[in-house]
Amino acid sequence: MKNNFLGLKNVLEQHISEFRGNVFGDVYPPSTFAVWIAEVTGMVWLLGIALIIFGKSLFDIIGLPAPSFVDYISNNKVQTFVVLFVMNNIGHSYLATGAFEIYLNDDLIFSKLQTGRFPTMNEIFSILNSHGYTSDVLIS
């Protein structure tokens, strides 16, 4: 989701000469809960793949009786793989916040974190114009 910020950075640097080389930012980190979800789904993914590949023999190796769901996994490998794949992708999608904040001289002028949405170019240019920056983009 860093592409959202990079796209905005490129537009600002192209259309406002004072911003060329002066727009900086980074990916906003995900919450601790999102990281935890991604880690748990990643571990379930790995365990599930191990069960698909090794089945009951995995439990024989560690000396425990295999739970009943291992038979289901062994008999439905493709379906199990698809469910694990989707679950893992959903879990890891929480890591991509796509969030950023725009500051001008240490003043916050837009926050995707607060609004929960991506700003329109007209919105950004209108805010910047109100701060005295002019662009070659028409704002309607």
DRENTORDREN-9524 format. One record per atom (N, C-alpha, C): x negated, y, z; residue in three letters. Coordinates in steps of 0.02 Angstrom, whole numbers, padded with zeros to 5 digits, always signed. Layout:
XYZALA...
This chain:
-00041-00060+00000MET+00000+00000+00000MET-00043+00063+00000MET-00108+00053+00000LYS-00152+00110-00004LYS-00142+00147-00071LYS-00114+00112-00120ASN-00102+00143-00185ASN-00053+00202-00180ASN-00006+00200-00133ASN+00040+00256-00123ASN+00001+00319-00107ASN-00044+00314-00059PHE-00085+00371-00041PHE-00130+00392-00098PHE-00163+00345-00130LEU-00209+00361-00184LEU-00174+00396-00242LEU-00113+00374-00257GLY-00074+00406-00310GLY-00059+00479-00292GLY-00038+00491-00231LEU-00023+00558-00208LEU-00087+00601-00208LEU-00141+00573-00185LYS-00206+00608-00184LYS-00225+00629-00254LYS-00219+00584-00303ASN-00237+00600-00372ASN-00194+00657-00400ASN-00129+00655-00386VAL-00084+00707-00411VAL-00102+00774-00380VAL-00114+00775-00314LEU-00131+00838-00280LEU-00196+00866-00307LEU-00246+00823-00316GLU-00310+00848-00341GLU-00307+00870-00414GLU-00262+00841-00453GLN-00255+00861-00523GLN-00219+00928-00530GLN-00171+00941-00486HIS-00128+00999-00496HIS-00142+01059-00450HIS-00182+01050-00399ILE-00200+01106-00355ILE-00276+01108-00350ILE-00305+01158-00382SER-00378+01159-00388SER-00414+01160-00321SER-00385+01192-00269GLU-00418+01195-00204GLU-00424+01125-00172GLU-00384+01078-00194PHE-00384+01012-00164PHE-00433+00963-00196PHE-00462+00981-00252ARG-00508+00935-00287ARG-00566+00916-00241ARG-00570+00852-00226GLY-00622+00826-00182GLY-00610+00838-00109GLY-00552+00865-00091ASN-00539+00882-00021ASN-00478+00847+00008ASN-00455+00794-00023VAL-00399+00756+00003VAL-00426+00689+00029VAL-00417+00677+00093PHE-00444+00618+00125PHE-00389+00580+00161PHE-00397+00515+00166GLY-00348+00475+00201GLY-00369+00403+00203GLY-00330+00364+00240ASP-00344+00293+00246ASP-00279+00258+00260ASP-00280+00192+00258VAL-00221+00152+00271VAL-00204+00158+00345VAL-00140+00170+00358TYR-00117+00175+00428TYR-00111+00104+00455TYR-00140+00090+00513PRO-00141+00021+00538PRO-00071-00003+00558PRO-00058-00068+00549PRO+00006-00096+00570PRO+00010-00100+00646PRO+00070-00110+00671SER+00080-00116+00744SER+00051-00182+00769SER+00040-00185+00834THR+00015-00246+00866THR+00064-00304+00854THR+00128-00289+00857PHE+00179-00340+00845PHE+00173-00368+00774PHE+00163-00324+00725ALA+00157-00346+00655ALA+00096-00391+00646ALA+00041-00372+00678VAL-00020-00413+00675VAL-00007-00481+00706VAL+00028-00482+00763TRP+00044-00545+00797TRP+00087-00590+00753TRP+00138-00561+00721ILE+00182-00600+00675ILE+00141-00630+00619ILE+00096-00590+00590ALA+00055-00614+00535ALA+00009-00671+00558ALA-00019-00664+00617GLU-00063-00717+00644GLU-00024-00781+00657GLU+00035-00775+00687VAL+00075-00835+00701VAL+00096-00870+00636VAL+00120-00831+00587THR+00141-00863+00524THR+00081-00893+00488THR+00022-00862+00495GLY-00038-00891+00466GLY-00057-00958+00498GLY-00049-00962+00564MET-00065-01025+00599MET-00014-01079+00581MET+00050-01059+00576VAL+00101-01108+00557VAL+00088-01132+00485VAL+00068-01087+00442TRP+00051-01104+00373TRP-00005-01157+00372TRP-00059-01145+00409LEU-00115-01192+00410LEU-00094-01260+00439LEU-00057-01258+00494LEU-00034-01320+00524LEU+00012-01358+00477LEU+00057-01322+00444GLY+00103-01353+00396GLY+00066-01385+00338GLY+00016-01351+00311ILE-00023-01379+00256ILE-00060-01442+00279ILE-00087-01439+00340ALA-00121-01499+00367ALA-00072-01557+00374ALA-00010-01543+00395LEU+00041-01596+00402LEU+00062-01622+00333LEU+00066-01579+00284ILE+00083-01602+00216ILE+00028-01649+00190ILE-00034-01630+00201ILE-00090-01670+00174ILE-00101-01734+00214ILE-00103-01728+00280PHE-00123-01786+00321PHE-00064-01824+00352PHE-00007-01791+00361GLY+00052-01825+00389GLY+00038-01856+00457GLY+00062-01918+00466LYS+00056-01953+00530LYS-00017-01967+00549LYS-00060-01974+00499SER-00130-01991+00515SER-00163-01936+00556SER-00139-01874+00550LEU-00166-01819+00590LEU-00154-01833+00665LEU-00094-01859+00681PHE-00078-01875+00750PHE-00114-01938+00773PHE-00125-01985+00727ASP-00163-02044+00745ASP-00235-02026+00764ASP-00263-01978+00729ILE-00332-01956+00743ILE-00337-01926+00814ILE-00287-01886+00833ILE-00290-01855+00900ILE-00259-01898+00954ILE-00231-01955+00934GLY-00206-02004+00983GLY-00138-01987+01013GLY-00096-01952+00976LEU-00029-01935+01000LEU+00023-01965+00953LEU+00082-01980+00979PRO+00134-02003+00934PRO+00159-01945+00890PRO+00174-01961+00827ALA+00197-01909+00780ALA+00269-01890+00795ALA+00285-01826+00799PRO+00355-01805+00808PRO+00396-01824+00747PRO+00462-01824+00755SER+00506-01846+00701SER+00504-01800+00640SER+00489-01736+00650PHE+00488-01691+00592PHE+00431-01705+00544PHE+00381-01743+00566VAL+00325-01760+00522VAL+00349-01805+00465VAL+00397-01850+00480ASP+00426-01892+00427ASP+00461-01848+00375ASP+00498-01798+00399TYR+00534-01753+00353TYR+00483-01717+00308TYR+00429-01692+00338ILE+00378-01657+00299ILE+00347-01704+00248ILE+00331-01765+00268SER+00301-01814+00222SER+00347-01831+00164SER+00412-01833+00177ASN+00460-01851+00125ASN+00482-01791+00083ASN+00467-01730+00105ASN+00489-01669+00070ASN+00431-01619+00065ASN+00377-01641+00035LYS+00316-01600+00033LYS+00325-01535-00006LYS+00357-01538-00063VAL+00365-01479-00105VAL+00409-01427-00069VAL+00466-01450-00043GLN+00510-01404-00008GLN+00476-01373+00053GLN+00439-01414+00090THR+00403-01389+00149THR+00351-01337+00129THR+00315-01352+00074PHE+00265-01304+00050PHE+00297-01238+00032PHE+00353-01240-00003VAL+00387-01178-00024VAL+00409-01138+00037VAL+00439-01171+00086VAL+00461-01136+00147VAL+00402-01106+00183VAL+00348-01143+00190LEU+00288-01117+00223LEU+00259-01057+00184LEU+00257-01063+00119PHE+00230-01009+00076PHE+00270-00945+00085PHE+00336-00950+00082VAL+00379-00891+00089VAL+00372-00862+00159VAL+00373-00904+00210MET+00366-00881+00279MET+00300-00845+00289MET+00246-00872+00263ASN+00181-00841+00270ASN+00179-00774+00234ASN+00208-00770+00175ASN+00209-00706+00138ASN+00250-00653+00175ASN+00307-00673+00202ILE+00348-00626+00240ILE+00309-00602+00302ILE+00278-00648+00337GLY+00239-00630+00396GLY+00183-00581+00381GLY+00149-00593+00325HIS+00094-00549+00308HIS+00117-00483+00276HIS+00179-00480+00253SER+00204-00417+00224SER+00211-00364+00279SER+00216-00384+00342TYR+00220-00336+00396TYR+00154-00298+00406TYR+00100-00324+00379LEU+00036-00291+00386LEU+00030-00230+00341LEU+00068-00229+00286ALA+00064-00173+00239ALA+00115-00120+00258ALA+00092-00070+00295THR+00138-00018+00318THR+00155+00031+00262THR+00108+00045+00217GLY+00119+00095+00166GLY+00128+00164+00196GLY+00113+00171+00259ALA+00125+00233+00295ALA+00065+00279+00291ALA+00080+00343+00287PHE+00028+00394+00289PHE+00059+00459+00313PHE+00014+00504+00331GLU+00035+00570+00352GLU-00006+00620+00313GLU+00024+00678+00298ILE-00010+00730+00261ILE-00020+00789+00308ILE-00082+00809+00315TYR-00100+00866+00356TYR-00128+00921+00312TYR-00115+00982+00331LEU-00143+01040+00298LEU-00171+01085+00352LEU-00237+01092+00353ASN-00271+01131+00406ASN-00248+01109+00476ASN-00250+01044+00487ASP-00232+01013+00551ASP-00158+01017+00569ASP-00116+01043+00523ASP-00044+01045+00534ASP-00012+00988+00495ASP+00029+00949+00529LEU+00065+00895+00496LEU+00119+00925+00451LEU+00116+00909+00385ILE+00167+00936+00340ILE+00214+00882+00315ILE+00193+00819+00319PHE+00238+00765+00301PHE+00214+00701+00335PHE+00261+00662+00360SER+00245+00598+00391SER+00291+00544+00366SER+00263+00496+00331LYS+00303+00439+00310LYS+00323+00398+00371LYS+00283+00401+00424LEU+00299+00365+00486LEU+00362+00393+00517LEU+00370+00459+00517GLN+00429+00489+00547GLN+00491+00484+00503GLN+00481+00494+00437THR+00539+00495+00392THR+00559+00426+00368THR+00509+00380+00367GLY+00523+00312+00342GLY+00530+00308+00267GLY+00508+00359+00231ARG+00515+00359+00159ARG+00455+00394+00127ARG+00446+00381+00063PHE+00393+00412+00024PHE+00417+00481+00001PHE+00376+00533+00006PRO+00398+00599-00014PRO+00402+00605-00090PRO+00446+00649-00114THR+00447+00663-00186THR+00391+00713-00200THR+00368+00715-00262MET+00316+00763-00281MET+00342+00834-00272MET+00405+00845-00291ASN+00433+00912-00283ASN+00433+00933-00209ASN+00447+00886-00165GLU+00448+00901-00094GLU+00378+00922-00070GLU+00328+00884-00090ILE+00259+00899-00071ILE+00237+00967-00099ILE+00250+00977-00164PHE+00229+01040-00194PHE+00267+01099-00165PHE+00330+01090-00147SER+00369+01143-00115SER+00338+01162-00048SER+00320+01112-00008ILE+00289+01125+00057ILE+00222+01161+00047ILE+00182+01137-00001LEU+00117+01168-00013LEU+00124+01239-00040LEU+00173+01250-00083ASN+00186+01318-00109ASN+00205+01365-00052ASN+00244+01340-00003SER+00263+01382+00053SER+00203+01400+00097SER+00148+01361+00091HIS+00086+01375+00127HIS+00037+01415+00084HIS+00059+01436+00025GLY+00017+01479-00017GLY-00024+01444-00070GLY-00015+01379-00077TYR-00051+01343-00130TYR-00008+01340-00192TYR-00037+01355-00249THR+00002+01354-00311THR-00021+01296-00354THR+00027+01268-00390SER+00012+01212-00434SER+00040+01226-00503SER+00018+01186-00550ASP+00043+01193-00618ASP+00103+01148-00630ASP+00133+01123-00575VAL+00191+01079-00580VAL+00253+01122-00566VAL+00303+01116-00610LEU+00365+01153-00600LEU+00407+01119-00546LEU+00433+01159-00501ILE+00476+01133-00448ILE+00546+01159-00460ILE+00593+01113-00468SER+00661+01134-00481SER+00705+01124-00421SER
